Amino acid sequence: MKKIQIAPSTDPCPIKDLTKYVKEVEGCGADLIHCDIMDGKFVPKRTFDYMVLAFLRKVTKLKLDVHMMVSEPLKVAKDFAKYGADMITIHYEAFHDKIQLVGAIQSIKRLGVKVGVAIKPTTPVKCLDNILKFVDLVLVMSVEPGKSGQEFIKDSLVKIAYLSKKRTEENLDFLIEVDGGINTINASIIAVSGADILVSGSVIYNSPDKKKTIDEMHGKYLV
């Protein structure tokens, strides 16, 4: 049996309220903080840089899970690692080929952080078959990256189950994280499909009772 980890996302919280929000969700039982980093190129939206992350590092003991929705992750990874990231996840789609991607994974690992790889909803999960042994985490995007509040794409469940099966068959130990459209209703089936970490943005942020919302996603879903 394993406990599903709940990771509130920094998006859609305004930057001016981020430190307060992070402290609040930590007190409500969150397991880690999912930091959405967007550069306005890989996705249209732009969020914050490593200087804001440094402030978050000072106000929470939770691990900071940095999701880089950026076109050139290697150019910024060093600063995020230096200023508090525990995990840096880069997108498969940000690289020209798998050789370049594996090189980036190894470079970021040398910075002393764990490394994940993310795939968009339109990217086939099997493209990661030769990558899984190099990463600590796989992030399945269950919405199109860059906009909070979208509906969960049900086909993501097939990807999660595939990754869970590959992990068992190949005796690997990467975590499976799912991001997008997760709520108290669908959290259980996502967890049962094989997910370890559920990222939630607007559902937790807009909840009038954040502790109850996190508890409903969290303690009941032991698989």
Stockholm file with secondary structure:
# STOCKHOLM 1.0

chainA/1-223         MKKIQIAPSTDPCPIKDLTKYVKEVEGCGADLIHCDIMDGKFVPKRTFDYMVLAFLRKVTKLKLDVHMMVSEPLKVAKDFAKYGADMITIHYEAFHDKIQLVGAIQSIKRLGVKVGVAIKPTTPVKCLDNILKFVDLVLVMSVEPGKSGQEFIKDSLVKIAYLSKKRTEENLDFLIEVDGGINTINASIIAVSGADILVSGSVIYNSPDKKKTIDEMHGKYLV
#=GR chainA/1-223 SS CCBCEEEEBSTTSCGGGHHHHHHHHHHTTCSEEEEEEEBSSSSSCBCCCHHHHHHHHHHCCSEEEEEEECSCHHHHHHHHHHTTCSEEEEEGGGSSSHHHHHHHHHHHHTTTSEEEEEECTTSCGGGGTTTGGGCSEEEEESSCTTCTTCCCCTTHHHHHHHHHHHHHHTTCCCEEEEESSCCTTTHHHHHHHTCSEEEESHHHHTCSCHHHHHHHHHTTCBC
#=GC SS_cons         CCBCEEEEBSTTSCGGGHHHHHHHHHHTTCSEEEEEEEBSSSSSCBCCCHHHHHHHHHHCCSEEEEEEECSCHHHHHHHHHHTTCSEEEEEGGGSSSHHHHHHHHHHHHTTTSEEEEEECTTSCGGGGTTTGGGCSEEEEESSCTTCTTCCCCTTHHHHHHHHHHHHHHTTCCCEEEEESSCCTTTHHHHHHHTCSEEEESHHHHTCSCHHHHHHHHHTTCBC
//
